[in-house]
Amino acid sequence: MTIADTIYQHVKALPPAKALEVLHFVEFPESKSSLIPEPGANEALAAFLQSLPVGQRR
């Protein structure tokens, strides 16, 4: 039995309100993945930060 099958068996036995809670729990990590920056974003940010003047206080 796969993990998905095991989860399904557990959720099937829950009342609808609890099953909805499980659904929201599962959807949360999926929504976070859209917040991960694009692969080149870190390099662009690093290049920008390196271009800033450092230590030039008056």
SVG drawing of the C-alpha trace seen along z (x, -y; Angstrom):
<svg xmlns="http://www.w3.org/2000/svg" viewBox="-19 -62 53 64">
<polyline fill="none" stroke="black" stroke-width="0.4" points="0.0,0.0 1.4,-3.4 1.5,-6.4 -1.3,-8.0 -3.5,-4.9 -2.8,-4.9 -3.7,-8.6 -6.8,-8.0 -7.9,-5.1 -7.5,-7.4 -9.3,-10.4 -12.2,-8.2 -13.0,-7.4 -13.0,-11.1 -16.0,-13.3 -16.2,-15.9 -14.9,-18.8 -11.8,-16.8 -11.3,-15.6 -11.4,-19.3 -8.8,-20.1 -6.5,-17.4 -7.0,-18.8 -5.9,-22.2 -2.9,-20.7 -1.9,-19.0 -2.5,-22.1 -0.3,-24.3 3.1,-22.8 1.9,-22.9 1.2,-26.7 4.6,-27.3 6.4,-25.8 5.1,-28.7 7.0,-31.1 10.4,-29.5 12.4,-31.9 13.4,-31.1 16.8,-29.3 18.6,-32.5 17.1,-34.9 19.7,-34.2 22.6,-34.9 21.0,-38.1 20.5,-39.2 24.1,-38.4 25.4,-40.4 23.3,-43.3 24.5,-43.2 28.1,-43.0 27.6,-46.1 26.6,-48.2 29.2,-50.5 30.4,-49.1 31.9,-51.0 31.4,-54.5 29.9,-56.3 30.2,-60.0"/>
</svg>
